[in-house]
């Protein structure tokens, strides 16, 4: 049973389109995240949700809008896609951030290619 | 600004040797440091954590050190195996914080 699952795994789309990436975790974690991994392999946090509440919103264009319908799901919607949005997007979850001993559990990533 | 540096060049070692990876950071005082393993096409997998008041942590063939004065962590894999070949990421965070900052990782190749 996959702990953090995100779909789709690959997404190829044209500039200007709107797309969504879905994420679900079955670990019972309270906190979920979206990270972006660029071509240089840096993982940069985009958003963090705790119990459906937005906690962190890094410097991300407002074309990116996360939505958490419940604490097991965190989806990412992207409007008006641009070439620079091409990257691998990772969803992750964690227990209470006050107990980092267990680390983050990541999904397998969504490779987004904007053409 | 906060910065994490890991050796961008790949590390090539012979099977059975000890691999040592370095993580340096600036403009940051983390409460803890984590190490992750990432295989191609997969998400990072958590390996272990060391807190600011700990000098060393071990888990099976893994050993991590944390020097808050040097602002550096060393990650050792003893008796390395080809299956240890992967990219290893370090990450820093604050207890109670929701933002963990990751380095770009170091690629390790273990030759049989």
Backbone of each chain as ProteinMPNN parsed JSONL, in Angstrom:
{"seq_chain_A": "XXXXXXXXXXXXXXXXXXXXXXXXXXXXXXXXXXXXXXXXXXXXXXXXXXXXXXXXXXXXXXXXXXXXXXXXXXXXXXXXXXXXXXXXXXXXXXXXXXXXXXXXXXXXXXXXXXX", "coords_chain_A": {"N_chain_A": [[0.841, -1.194, 0.0], [0.748, 2.067, -1.046], [2.308, 4.783, 0.588], [2.436, 7.628, 0.255], [0.89, 8.862, -2.403], [0.941, 10.172, -5.647], [-0.55, 11.645, -8.48], [-0.711, 12.743, -11.889], [2.119, 10.61, -12.882], [3.678, 11.463, -14.961], [3.449, 14.422, -16.889], [2.73, 16.118, -19.674], [2.336, 19.112, -21.298], [0.935, 21.953, -22.991], [2.086, 25.361, -23.165], [0.321, 27.787, -21.328], [-1.835, 26.239, -20.683], [-4.015, 24.824, -18.1], [-3.421, 22.789, -15.301], [-3.677, 20.0, -12.995], [-2.278, 18.395, -10.133], [-2.547, 15.553, -8.145], [-2.506, 14.479, -4.723], [-2.266, 12.038, -2.194], [-2.19, 10.756, 1.104], [-1.808, 7.936, 3.213], [-0.988, 7.695, 5.786], [-1.853, 8.884, 8.044], [-0.789, 11.277, 8.75], [-0.449, 14.704, 9.875], [0.525, 16.851, 8.483], [1.19, 18.138, 5.271], [3.012, 18.634, 2.209], [4.153, 20.504, -0.65], [6.817, 20.207, -2.833], [9.23, 21.486, -5.12], [11.42, 20.229, -7.511], [14.09, 21.293, -9.215], [16.011, 21.487, -12.302], [18.594, 21.483, -11.372], [18.476, 19.92, -9.249], [17.77, 20.896, -6.74], [15.589, 20.765, -4.016], [12.826, 22.615, -3.435], [10.74, 24.148, -1.129], [7.277, 24.673, -1.588], [4.608, 24.847, -0.61], [3.026, 24.318, 2.572], [0.804, 22.441, 4.485], [-1.104, 22.125, 7.42], [-3.227, 20.066, 9.049], [-5.248, 20.771, 7.187], [-4.886, 23.478, 7.039], [-3.287, 26.243, 5.585], [0.093, 26.705, 6.055], [2.659, 27.38, 5.23], [3.596, 29.41, 2.582], [5.559, 29.759, 0.175], [7.648, 31.9, -1.885], [5.928, 31.779, -4.407], [4.513, 31.884, -7.631], [1.206, 33.238, -7.998], [-0.2, 31.724, -9.728], [-0.056, 29.176, -8.977], [-1.976, 27.113, -7.032], [-2.702, 25.579, -4.09], [-4.788, 22.99, -2.706], [-6.522, 21.632, -0.019], [-8.643, 19.299, 0.663], [-9.127, 17.57, 2.753], [-7.236, 16.267, 5.547], [-5.788, 14.22, 4.489], [-5.352, 14.65, 1.861], [-3.759, 16.639, -0.602], [-3.84, 18.783, -3.116], [-2.504, 20.197, -6.147], [-2.959, 22.912, -8.14], [-2.288, 24.368, -11.229], [-2.28, 27.27, -13.039], [-2.283, 28.702, -16.34], [0.193, 27.659, -17.523], [3.764, 27.874, -17.739], [6.918, 27.768, -19.539], [9.008, 27.698, -17.691], [7.931, 26.371, -15.58], [8.401, 23.756, -15.809], [9.487, 20.883, -14.252], [10.173, 18.571, -11.552], [7.651, 17.709, -9.386], [7.111, 17.189, -6.024], [5.113, 15.626, -3.635], [4.749, 15.488, -0.125], [4.58, 14.15, 3.221], [4.34, 14.508, 6.803], [4.675, 13.626, 10.27], [3.704, 15.354, 13.291], [5.467, 18.343, 13.135], [7.042, 18.883, 15.28], [8.256, 16.577, 15.94], [10.648, 15.551, 14.354], [11.967, 13.195, 13.953], [11.127, 11.137, 12.345], [11.192, 12.04, 9.817], [10.36, 13.202, 6.482], [7.87, 11.745, 4.387], [7.955, 11.016, 1.106], [6.19, 11.304, -2.025], [6.375, 9.681, -5.264], [6.811, 11.548, -7.156], [5.944, 13.958, -9.726], [6.602, 14.435, -12.978], [6.631, 17.285, -14.7], [6.313, 18.625, -17.844], [6.464, 21.383, -19.807], [5.575, 22.472, -22.916]], "CA_chain_A": [[0.0, 0.0, 0.0], [1.592, 3.244, -1.166], [2.09, 5.685, 1.706], [2.124, 8.917, -0.345], [0.73, 8.615, -3.834], [0.596, 11.359, -6.405], [-0.875, 11.386, -9.877], [-0.054, 11.673, -12.651], [3.57, 10.536, -12.734], [4.212, 12.313, -16.032], [2.462, 15.375, -17.387], [3.261, 16.947, -20.751], [1.253, 20.004, -21.653], [1.359, 23.147, -23.713], [2.077, 26.638, -22.452], [-0.98, 28.441, -21.226], [-2.855, 25.312, -20.157], [-4.189, 24.658, -16.659], [-3.316, 21.372, -14.941], [-3.689, 19.677, -11.569], [-1.586, 17.212, -9.625], [-3.227, 15.12, -6.93], [-1.679, 13.784, -3.746], [-2.992, 11.427, -1.088], [-1.355, 9.978, 2.023], [-2.594, 7.052, 4.094], [-0.16, 7.509, 6.982], [-2.448, 9.576, 9.181], [0.002, 12.469, 9.077], [-1.202, 15.954, 9.944], [1.141, 17.89, 7.662], [1.529, 17.781, 3.9], [3.861, 19.625, 1.561], [4.548, 20.428, -2.049], [8.175, 20.631, -3.136], [9.598, 21.509, -6.54], [12.827, 19.885, -7.733], [14.438, 21.833, -10.517], [17.012, 20.736, -13.076], [19.817, 21.398, -10.572], [18.15, 18.94, -8.215], [17.38, 21.473, -5.462], [14.207, 20.615, -3.587], [12.405, 23.877, -2.833], [9.378, 24.05, -0.62], [6.313, 25.6, -2.158], [3.501, 25.009, 0.326], [2.872, 23.367, 3.657], [-0.518, 22.451, 5.094], [-1.23, 21.371, 8.652], [-4.656, 19.891, 9.319], [-5.987, 21.494, 6.138], [-4.633, 24.912, 7.103], [-2.057, 26.656, 4.925], [1.073, 27.179, 7.018], [3.769, 27.984, 4.49], [3.367, 29.724, 1.176], [6.812, 30.394, -0.209], [7.525, 32.828, -3.003], [5.449, 30.992, -5.535], [3.517, 32.676, -8.378], [-0.168, 32.907, -7.604], [-0.756, 30.753, -10.677], [-0.045, 27.896, -8.261], [-2.926, 27.158, -5.92], [-2.898, 24.302, -3.427], [-6.098, 22.81, -2.053], [-6.514, 20.483, 0.881], [-10.034, 19.027, 1.048], [-9.038, 16.947, 4.069], [-5.805, 16.223, 5.877], [-5.12, 13.143, 3.75], [-5.204, 15.045, 0.464], [-3.274, 17.974, -0.928], [-3.734, 18.873, -4.563], [-1.835, 21.399, -6.652], [-3.489, 23.357, -9.423], [-1.411, 25.368, -11.849], [-2.922, 27.986, -14.151], [-1.449, 29.393, -17.346], [1.522, 27.063, -17.409], [4.883, 28.495, -18.446], [8.045, 26.855, -19.759], [9.801, 27.615, -16.463], [7.269, 25.511, -14.59], [8.859, 22.381, -16.036], [10.25, 20.404, -13.094], [9.528, 17.445, -10.878], [6.935, 18.18, -8.21], [6.972, 16.132, -5.026], [4.249, 15.766, -2.481], [5.319, 14.815, 1.043], [3.825, 14.313, 4.458], [5.112, 14.246, 8.01], [3.963, 13.728, 11.538], [3.881, 16.639, 13.947], [6.816, 18.866, 12.877], [7.832, 18.901, 16.504], [8.951, 15.296, 16.074], [11.201, 15.304, 13.018], [12.762, 11.96, 13.925], [10.64, 10.222, 11.317], [11.428, 12.626, 8.508], [9.259, 13.351, 5.546], [7.61, 10.655, 3.452], [7.708, 11.632, -0.197], [5.629, 10.555, -3.139], [7.372, 9.345, -6.276], [7.037, 12.715, -8.003], [5.253, 14.192, -11.002], [7.479, 15.169, -13.893], [5.842, 18.191, -15.534], [7.036, 19.204, -18.975], [5.651, 22.365, -20.517], [6.164, 22.648, -24.265]], "C_chain_A": [[0.88, 1.25, 0.0], [1.266, 4.24, -0.068], [1.675, 7.079, 1.211], [2.064, 8.684, -1.854], [0.33, 9.906, -4.525], [0.388, 10.974, -7.857], [-1.101, 12.702, -10.601], [1.45, 11.627, -12.387], [4.262, 11.399, -13.786], [3.087, 13.192, -16.559], [3.157, 16.246, -18.429], [2.118, 17.801, -21.253], [1.799, 21.237, -22.344], [1.299, 24.375, -22.81], [0.67, 27.201, -22.444], [-2.079, 27.548, -20.681], [-2.915, 25.361, -18.638], [-4.154, 23.162, -16.347], [-3.335, 21.208, -13.425], [-2.895, 18.42, -11.297], [-2.251, 16.848, -8.296], [-2.277, 14.364, -6.015], [-2.549, 13.277, -2.604], [-2.005, 10.674, -0.206], [-2.245, 9.176, 2.968], [-1.849, 6.758, 5.389], [-0.775, 8.137, 8.224], [-1.677, 10.811, 9.611], [-0.861, 13.725, 9.052], [-0.709, 16.997, 8.952], [1.511, 17.357, 6.288], [2.217, 18.949, 3.216], [3.874, 19.422, 0.042], [5.953, 20.995, -2.17], [8.372, 20.604, -4.647], [11.088, 21.181, -6.647], [13.201, 20.312, -9.142], [15.549, 21.014, -11.17], [18.328, 20.592, -12.329], [19.609, 20.535, -9.334], [17.837, 19.541, -6.841], [15.902, 21.219, -5.218], [13.8, 21.898, -2.874], [10.967, 23.758, -2.373], [8.5, 25.088, -1.287], [5.22, 25.897, -1.122], [3.591, 23.948, 1.421], [1.488, 23.553, 4.261], [-0.467, 21.613, 6.37], [-2.698, 21.295, 9.01], [-5.523, 20.791, 8.436], [-5.751, 23.005, 6.15], [-3.298, 25.241, 6.453], [-1.116, 27.277, 5.94], [2.197, 27.938, 6.32], [3.335, 28.203, 3.053], [4.611, 30.49, 0.748], [6.58, 31.3, -1.418], [7.206, 32.045, -4.256], [4.442, 31.85, -6.291], [2.107, 32.279, -8.001], [-0.897, 32.09, -8.657], [-0.819, 29.356, -10.044], [-1.01, 28.002, -7.084], [-3.108, 25.761, -5.341], [-4.312, 24.232, -2.845], [-6.045, 21.542, -1.238], [-7.932, 20.222, 1.338], [-10.145, 18.32, 2.396], [-7.563, 16.683, 4.343], [-5.06, 15.087, 5.185], [-4.842, 13.517, 2.301], [-4.677, 16.466, 0.343], [-3.023, 18.008, -2.434], [-3.074, 20.191, -4.948], [-2.399, 21.731, -8.021], [-2.601, 24.467, -9.955], [-2.127, 25.969, -13.055], [-1.88, 28.54, -15.103], [0.0, 28.923, -17.304], [2.557, 27.748, -18.297], [6.015, 27.481, -18.587], [8.848, 26.634, -18.477], [9.164, 26.777, -15.373], [7.695, 24.057, -14.741], [9.805, 21.969, -14.912], [9.595, 19.122, -12.609], [8.908, 17.981, -9.596], [6.703, 16.991, -7.273], [5.989, 16.551, -3.954], [4.908, 15.008, -1.329], [4.395, 15.005, 2.231], [4.74, 14.034, 5.636], [4.185, 14.249, 9.211], [4.152, 15.14, 12.072], [5.305, 17.15, 13.705], [7.668, 18.968, 14.13], [8.558, 17.603, 16.755], [9.532, 14.921, 14.728], [11.963, 13.995, 12.893], [12.353, 11.014, 12.804], [10.781, 10.796, 9.911], [10.162, 12.825, 7.714], [9.103, 12.053, 4.747], [7.191, 11.292, 2.136], [6.942, 10.69, -1.127], [6.717, 10.342, -4.185], [7.578, 10.46, -7.299], [6.177, 12.748, -9.251], [6.174, 15.02, -11.874], [6.616, 15.973, -14.85], [6.736, 18.784, -16.619], [6.086, 20.12, -19.718], [6.336, 22.66, -21.857], [5.503, 23.824, -24.988]], "O_chain_A": [[1.661, 1.468, 0.926], [0.095, 4.52, 0.191], [0.687, 7.641, 1.684], [3.066, 8.352, -2.488], [-0.525, 10.643, -4.035], [1.063, 10.093, -8.388], [-1.613, 13.66, -10.022], [1.991, 12.519, -11.734], [5.308, 11.992, -13.524], [1.935, 12.768, -16.661], [4.061, 17.016, -18.104], [1.053, 17.287, -21.594], [2.995, 21.52, -22.28], [0.558, 24.413, -21.828], [-0.068, 27.102, -23.424], [-3.131, 28.033, -20.264], [-2.006, 25.862, -17.976], [-4.781, 22.363, -17.043], [-3.05, 22.142, -12.676], [-2.844, 17.502, -12.116], [-2.485, 17.704, -7.442], [-1.357, 13.69, -6.479], [-3.438, 13.974, -2.114], [-1.086, 10.028, -0.711], [-3.274, 9.652, 3.449], [-2.047, 5.714, 6.011], [-0.276, 7.945, 9.332], [-1.885, 11.331, 10.708], [-1.852, 13.812, 8.327], [-1.441, 17.928, 8.615], [2.07, 16.268, 6.157], [2.03, 20.105, 3.595], [3.64, 18.325, -0.464], [6.25, 22.089, -1.692], [7.76, 19.804, -5.355], [11.915, 21.779, -5.959], [12.702, 19.771, -10.129], [15.967, 19.98, -10.648], [19.103, 19.679, -12.614], [20.488, 20.446, -8.476], [17.656, 18.801, -5.875], [15.068, 21.43, -6.098], [14.36, 22.236, -1.831], [10.09, 23.327, -3.121], [8.912, 26.224, -1.521], [4.949, 27.055, -0.804], [4.139, 22.861, 1.234], [1.054, 24.676, 4.516], [0.131, 20.538, 6.399], [-3.344, 22.315, 9.246], [-6.42, 21.479, 8.921], [-6.35, 23.731, 5.358], [-2.29, 24.593, 6.735], [-1.465, 28.25, 6.608], [2.623, 29.001, 6.771], [2.787, 27.314, 2.4], [4.707, 31.703, 0.932], [5.457, 31.44, -1.902], [8.082, 31.7, -5.049], [3.593, 32.486, -5.665], [1.841, 31.112, -7.716], [-2.081, 31.792, -8.502], [-1.541, 28.477, -10.516], [-0.869, 28.884, -6.237], [-3.609, 24.863, -6.018], [-4.938, 25.247, -2.54], [-5.581, 20.503, -1.708], [-8.396, 20.844, 2.293], [-11.148, 18.462, 3.095], [-6.729, 16.859, 3.455], [-3.836, 14.999, 5.282], [-4.165, 12.774, 1.59], [-5.084, 17.368, 1.076], [-2.118, 17.35, -2.948], [-3.082, 21.161, -4.189], [-2.324, 20.925, -8.948], [-2.215, 25.383, -9.228], [-2.528, 25.255, -13.974], [-0.743, 28.812, -14.717], [0.914, 29.714, -17.074], [2.278, 28.143, -19.429], [6.075, 26.482, -17.869], [9.309, 25.525, -18.209], [9.792, 26.503, -14.351], [7.382, 23.223, -13.891], [10.806, 22.638, -14.657], [8.605, 18.653, -13.171], [9.586, 18.641, -8.808], [6.18, 15.949, -7.669], [6.028, 17.669, -3.44], [5.558, 13.987, -1.553], [3.545, 15.896, 2.247], [5.787, 13.403, 5.489], [3.08, 14.789, 9.178], [4.692, 16.009, 11.388], [6.263, 16.454, 14.041], [8.886, 19.123, 14.044], [9.381, 17.513, 17.666], [8.982, 14.07, 14.029], [12.543, 13.711, 11.845], [13.15, 10.184, 12.365], [10.515, 10.106, 8.927], [9.05, 12.642, 8.209], [10.081, 11.359, 4.471], [6.197, 12.015, 2.068], [7.034, 9.467, -1.028], [7.853, 10.778, -4.002], [8.411, 10.342, -8.198], [5.743, 11.716, -9.762], [6.488, 16.166, -11.552], [5.944, 15.407, -15.712], [7.781, 19.369, -16.333], [5.037, 19.692, -20.199], [7.505, 23.042, -21.912], [5.859, 24.128, -26.126]]}, "seq_chain_B": "XXXXXXXXXXXXXXXXXXXXXXXXXXXXXXXXXXXXXXXXXXXXXXXXXXXXXXXXXXXXXXXXXXXXXXXXXXXXXXXXXXXXXXXXXXXXXXXXXXXXXXXXXXXXXXXX", "coords_chain_B": {"N_chain_B": [[21.292, 34.968, 2.788], [19.842, 31.765, 3.585], [21.829, 28.887, 3.076], [22.664, 25.751, 1.709], [25.252, 23.523, 1.123], [26.293, 20.888, -0.829], [28.611, 18.534, -2.093], [28.765, 18.921, -5.451], [29.905, 17.357, -7.323], [30.092, 13.99, -8.422], [30.641, 11.174, -6.293], [32.882, 8.617, -6.455], [33.495, 5.382, -5.437], [35.14, 2.372, -4.336], [33.692, -0.813, -3.876], [33.17, -1.909, -0.551], [34.722, -0.007, 0.641], [34.715, 3.007, 2.731], [32.309, 5.458, 2.294], [32.229, 8.963, 2.303], [30.295, 11.735, 2.736], [29.663, 15.234, 2.44], [28.046, 17.949, 4.071], [27.521, 21.277, 4.12], [26.552, 24.344, 5.667], [25.248, 27.704, 5.691], [24.395, 30.833, 7.268], [22.375, 29.94, 8.968], [20.86, 28.332, 11.736], [20.259, 25.414, 12.532], [17.973, 23.237, 14.251], [18.04, 20.599, 13.873], [19.359, 18.067, 11.688], [18.809, 16.276, 8.776], [19.244, 13.275, 6.823], [18.711, 12.046, 3.576], [17.972, 9.562, 1.093], [17.96, 9.411, -2.424], [16.779, 7.788, -5.207], [17.055, 7.449, -8.824], [14.273, 8.864, -10.476], [12.613, 8.585, -8.322], [11.111, 9.532, -5.149], [12.737, 11.267, -2.393], [14.013, 9.32, 0.351], [13.773, 9.047, 3.779], [16.544, 8.744, 5.963], [18.12, 9.155, 8.425], [18.235, 11.207, 11.428], [19.919, 13.863, 13.071], [20.371, 15.712, 15.997], [20.998, 19.12, 17.105], [22.35, 19.076, 19.492], [23.685, 16.74, 19.476], [26.572, 14.879, 18.732], [27.195, 12.728, 17.164], [25.632, 10.114, 15.302], [24.459, 6.831, 14.809], [23.402, 4.265, 12.554], [23.007, 1.154, 11.715], [25.014, 0.566, 8.962], [25.466, 3.215, 8.653], [26.743, 6.42, 9.555], [26.507, 9.529, 11.086], [27.772, 12.764, 11.585], [27.702, 15.892, 13.355], [28.616, 19.117, 13.377], [28.206, 21.981, 14.874], [29.712, 24.211, 15.14], [31.521, 24.3, 13.008], [29.562, 24.293, 11.185], [28.706, 22.017, 9.747], [27.975, 18.765, 8.458], [28.873, 15.381, 8.365], [28.443, 12.456, 6.471], [28.624, 9.079, 6.636], [29.068, 6.002, 4.978], [29.756, 2.858, 5.768], [31.603, -0.053, 4.687], [30.723, -0.082, 1.969], [28.333, -0.812, -0.639], [27.404, -1.807, -3.984], [24.648, -1.409, -4.143], [24.259, 0.795, -2.609], [24.562, 2.937, -4.205], [23.371, 6.019, -5.15], [21.671, 9.196, -4.876], [22.395, 11.384, -2.263], [20.834, 13.393, 0.063], [21.05, 16.218, 2.193], [19.253, 17.812, 4.831], [17.878, 20.581, 6.574], [16.34, 21.807, 9.574], [13.986, 23.396, 11.863], [12.834, 22.582, 15.068], [9.405, 22.155, 15.453], [8.971, 23.758, 13.342], [7.729, 24.196, 10.014], [9.098, 24.062, 7.731], [11.47, 22.487, 5.989], [14.727, 22.672, 4.792], [16.406, 21.721, 1.885], [19.474, 20.339, 0.606], [21.188, 20.119, -2.596], [22.144, 17.629, -3.016], [24.446, 14.817, -3.242], [25.813, 12.711, -5.63], [26.413, 9.306, -5.369], [28.491, 6.718, -6.411], [29.07, 3.349, -6.245], [31.433, 1.053, -6.977], [31.615, -2.303, -8.078]], "CA_chain_B": [[20.214, 33.99, 2.756], [20.238, 30.429, 4.015], [22.433, 28.152, 1.979], [23.184, 24.426, 2.01], [26.147, 23.098, 0.055], [26.768, 19.514, -0.882], [29.515, 18.396, -3.216], [27.984, 18.684, -6.661], [30.551, 16.316, -8.122], [29.775, 12.631, -7.973], [31.671, 10.472, -5.525], [33.07, 7.242, -6.932], [34.336, 4.607, -4.534], [35.178, 0.932, -4.555], [32.908, -1.609, -2.927], [33.866, -2.278, 0.674], [35.314, 1.186, 1.252], [33.793, 3.917, 3.401], [31.945, 6.677, 1.563], [32.018, 10.112, 3.186], [29.656, 12.853, 2.044], [29.72, 16.442, 3.25], [26.963, 18.923, 3.987], [27.873, 22.525, 4.79], [25.465, 25.305, 5.611], [25.562, 29.064, 6.143], [23.264, 31.713, 7.611], [21.305, 29.108, 9.505], [21.146, 27.632, 12.99], [19.219, 24.394, 12.579], [17.799, 22.419, 15.451], [18.335, 19.22, 13.497], [19.78, 17.841, 10.318], [18.359, 14.965, 8.302], [19.817, 12.751, 5.586], [17.785, 11.293, 2.74], [18.493, 8.903, -0.092], [17.051, 9.52, -3.561], [17.111, 7.008, -6.405], [16.511, 8.104, -10.034], [12.849, 8.708, -10.731], [11.872, 8.323, -7.077], [11.188, 10.579, -4.145], [13.72, 11.015, -1.328], [13.637, 8.434, 1.444], [14.428, 9.469, 5.018], [17.49, 7.777, 6.535], [18.244, 9.409, 9.851], [18.243, 12.578, 11.92], [20.809, 14.177, 14.182], [19.984, 16.99, 16.58], [22.099, 20.075, 17.281], [23.114, 18.768, 20.696], [24.306, 15.424, 19.293], [27.787, 14.939, 17.916], [27.277, 11.586, 16.253], [24.507, 9.185, 15.314], [24.73, 5.651, 13.971], [22.291, 3.38, 12.221], [23.549, 0.066, 10.89], [26.289, 0.95, 8.35], [25.477, 4.665, 8.481], [27.155, 7.258, 10.676], [26.393, 10.952, 10.8], [28.302, 13.688, 12.586], [27.114, 17.218, 13.245], [29.476, 20.087, 14.045], [27.507, 23.263, 14.729], [30.714, 25.277, 15.066], [31.948, 24.308, 11.61], [28.344, 24.297, 10.356], [28.962, 20.931, 8.81], [27.64, 17.395, 8.802], [29.488, 14.347, 7.542], [27.611, 11.262, 6.354], [29.512, 7.986, 6.287], [28.528, 4.668, 4.729], [30.859, 1.917, 5.878], [31.459, -1.309, 3.918], [29.767, 0.303, 0.929], [27.909, -1.835, -1.605], [26.835, -1.19, -5.2], [23.255, -1.022, -3.88], [24.26, 2.098, -1.937], [24.651, 3.963, -5.242], [22.177, 6.854, -5.15], [21.954, 10.581, -4.488], [22.13, 11.582, -0.839], [20.474, 14.781, 0.342], [20.934, 16.638, 3.586], [18.158, 18.751, 5.027], [17.97, 21.261, 7.875], [15.071, 22.329, 10.018], [13.794, 23.815, 13.246], [11.771, 21.866, 15.768], [8.164, 22.915, 15.464], [8.84, 24.488, 12.092], [7.105, 23.438, 8.939], [9.882, 24.211, 6.512], [12.78, 21.853, 5.971], [15.483, 23.13, 3.621], [17.202, 20.627, 1.347], [20.598, 20.557, -0.289], [20.979, 19.548, -3.935], [22.527, 16.221, -2.995], [25.683, 14.301, -3.832], [25.61, 11.404, -6.255], [27.411, 8.312, -4.959], [28.599, 5.505, -7.225], [29.899, 2.328, -5.62], [31.801, 0.079, -8.017], [31.862, -3.672, -7.6]], "C_chain_B": [[20.76, 32.621, 3.166], [20.764, 29.629, 2.831], [22.942, 26.81, 2.486], [24.044, 23.993, 0.83], [26.519, 21.638, 0.232], [27.632, 19.407, -2.126], [28.726, 18.039, -4.467], [28.599, 17.609, -7.542], [30.206, 14.954, -7.535], [30.967, 12.041, -7.232], [31.721, 9.033, -5.991], [33.978, 6.496, -5.966], [34.222, 3.127, -4.856], [34.342, 0.239, -3.476], [33.761, -1.995, -1.719], [34.509, -1.095, 1.384], [34.252, 2.016, 1.963], [33.565, 5.151, 2.543], [31.695, 7.777, 2.573], [31.488, 11.273, 2.367], [29.577, 14.029, 3.003], [28.516, 17.334, 2.998], [27.395, 20.144, 4.784], [26.715, 23.499, 4.67], [25.921, 26.66, 6.149], [24.263, 29.813, 6.429], [22.084, 30.928, 8.153], [21.765, 28.468, 10.801], [20.084, 26.561, 13.182], [19.152, 23.689, 13.929], [18.133, 20.965, 15.144], [18.761, 19.173, 12.032], [19.372, 16.417, 9.953], [19.146, 14.575, 7.055], [18.788, 11.877, 4.902], [18.564, 10.638, 1.606], [17.478, 9.07, -1.209], [17.597, 8.713, -4.727], [16.475, 7.674, -7.619], [15.031, 7.808, -10.207], [12.015, 8.44, -9.497], [11.966, 9.526, -6.144], [12.242, 10.253, -3.105], [13.136, 10.116, -0.241], [14.452, 8.814, 2.669], [15.32, 8.361, 5.557], [17.652, 7.98, 8.036], [18.365, 10.894, 10.137], [19.277, 12.71, 13.021], [20.443, 15.568, 14.679], [21.213, 17.842, 16.876], [22.946, 19.753, 18.503], [23.757, 17.377, 20.639], [25.522, 15.573, 18.386], [27.787, 13.878, 16.836], [26.047, 10.714, 16.409], [24.85, 8.035, 14.386], [23.448, 4.872, 13.738], [22.835, 2.36, 11.234], [24.886, 0.518, 10.286], [26.434, 2.468, 8.168], [25.965, 5.358, 9.75], [27.089, 8.712, 10.244], [27.024, 11.727, 11.939], [27.744, 15.071, 12.305], [27.986, 18.173, 14.052], [28.866, 21.472, 13.832], [28.476, 24.431, 14.696], [31.214, 25.432, 13.638], [30.769, 24.451, 10.658], [28.466, 23.228, 9.264], [28.471, 19.605, 9.364], [28.372, 16.476, 7.84], [28.625, 13.098, 7.621], [28.507, 10.144, 5.844], [28.702, 6.721, 6.023], [29.722, 3.717, 4.772], [30.542, 0.646, 5.085], [30.476, -1.095, 2.774], [29.531, -0.819, -0.075], [27.37, -1.137, -2.851], [25.389, -0.726, -4.999], [23.154, 0.309, -3.136], [24.338, 3.244, -2.943], [23.327, 4.702, -5.348], [22.634, 8.296, -4.925], [21.536, 10.749, -3.032], [21.958, 13.072, -0.563], [20.55, 15.055, 1.836], [19.848, 17.701, 3.661], [18.233, 19.321, 6.44], [16.601, 21.779, 8.275], [15.089, 22.749, 11.465], [12.684, 22.981, 13.857], [10.538, 22.745, 15.838], [7.968, 23.729, 14.214], [8.255, 23.602, 11.018], [7.919, 23.489, 7.661], [11.236, 23.568, 6.706], [13.472, 22.246, 4.676], [16.427, 22.025, 3.181], [18.4, 21.127, 0.548], [20.312, 19.875, -1.623], [21.431, 18.095, -4.025], [23.88, 15.947, -3.622], [25.402, 12.918, -4.374], [26.752, 10.482, -5.863], [27.335, 7.115, -5.897], [29.547, 4.549, -6.51], [30.155, 1.241, -6.659], [32.096, -1.271, -7.394], [33.283, -4.094, -7.89]], "O_chain_B": [[21.961, 32.361, 3.102], [20.216, 29.687, 1.73], [23.567, 26.728, 3.543], [23.621, 24.084, -0.323], [26.989, 21.214, 1.287], [27.404, 20.115, -3.107], [28.096, 16.984, -4.535], [27.929, 17.022, -8.391], [30.052, 14.794, -6.325], [32.124, 12.361, -7.504], [30.723, 8.314, -5.931], [35.102, 6.927, -5.706], [33.311, 2.698, -5.565], [34.304, 0.666, -2.322], [34.928, -2.361, -1.859], [34.807, -1.164, 2.577], [33.054, 1.77, 1.823], [34.515, 5.807, 2.117], [31.028, 7.558, 3.584], [32.135, 11.738, 1.429], [29.441, 13.854, 4.214], [28.033, 17.458, 1.873], [27.612, 20.053, 5.993], [25.98, 23.48, 3.682], [26.851, 26.749, 6.951], [23.196, 29.479, 5.913], [20.932, 31.219, 7.832], [22.933, 28.105, 10.941], [19.115, 26.771, 13.911], [20.149, 23.569, 14.641], [18.468, 20.193, 16.043], [18.546, 20.11, 11.263], [19.569, 15.481, 10.728], [19.647, 15.432, 6.327], [18.092, 11.083, 5.535], [19.643, 11.084, 1.215], [16.279, 8.896, -0.993], [18.723, 8.923, -5.177], [15.476, 8.381, -7.486], [14.591, 6.663, -10.1], [10.836, 8.104, -9.606], [12.796, 10.416, -6.332], [12.61, 9.089, -2.943], [11.939, 10.148, 0.045], [15.678, 8.895, 2.605], [14.925, 7.196, 5.607], [17.357, 7.083, 8.825], [18.566, 11.715, 9.243], [19.487, 11.786, 13.807], [20.231, 16.487, 13.888], [22.335, 17.337, 16.895], [24.123, 20.11, 18.556], [24.306, 16.898, 21.631], [25.49, 16.305, 17.397], [28.304, 14.086, 15.738], [25.49, 10.589, 17.499], [25.447, 8.224, 13.326], [22.551, 4.822, 14.579], [23.088, 2.671, 10.07], [25.812, 0.826, 11.037], [27.416, 2.937, 7.593], [25.647, 4.945, 10.865], [27.561, 9.074, 9.166], [26.84, 11.395, 13.11], [27.362, 15.389, 11.179], [28.082, 18.05, 15.273], [28.99, 22.06, 12.758], [28.11, 25.527, 14.271], [31.32, 26.543, 13.12], [30.953, 24.699, 9.466], [28.349, 23.492, 8.068], [28.537, 19.35, 10.567], [28.476, 16.762, 6.647], [28.139, 12.727, 8.689], [29.081, 10.241, 4.76], [27.765, 6.41, 6.758], [30.597, 3.772, 3.907], [29.381, 0.315, 4.845], [29.509, -1.843, 2.629], [30.4, -1.654, -0.324], [26.926, 0.009, -2.773], [24.958, 0.246, -5.619], [22.071, 0.886, -3.047], [24.193, 4.406, -2.563], [22.286, 4.095, -5.603], [23.827, 8.573, -4.801], [20.46, 10.31, -2.626], [22.811, 13.892, -0.903], [20.158, 14.216, 2.648], [19.563, 18.394, 2.684], [18.608, 18.623, 7.382], [15.794, 22.147, 7.421], [16.048, 22.505, 12.198], [11.683, 22.71, 13.193], [10.604, 23.913, 16.223], [6.912, 24.335, 14.029], [8.294, 22.376, 11.126], [7.473, 23.008, 6.619], [12.054, 24.044, 7.493], [12.885, 22.164, 3.597], [17.159, 21.459, 3.993], [18.355, 22.177, -0.092], [19.328, 19.15, -1.766], [21.133, 17.408, -5.002], [24.389, 16.732, -4.421], [24.836, 12.064, -3.691], [27.922, 10.836, -6.009], [26.26, 6.569, -6.145], [30.687, 4.901, -6.208], [29.229, 0.598, -7.153], [32.728, -1.376, -6.343], [33.674, -5.214, -7.56]]}, "name": "protein", "num_of_chains": 2, "seq": "XXXXXXXXXXXXXXXXXXXXXXXXXXXXXXXXXXXXXXXXXXXXXXXXXXXXXXXXXXXXXXXXXXXXXXXXXXXXXXXXXXXXXXXXXXXXXXXXXXXXXXXXXXXXXXXXXXXXXXXXXXXXXXXXXXXXXXXXXXXXXXXXXXXXXXXXXXXXXXXXXXXXXXXXXXXXXXXXXXXXXXXXXXXXXXXXXXXXXXXXXXXXXXXXXXXXXXXXXXXXXXXXXXX"}
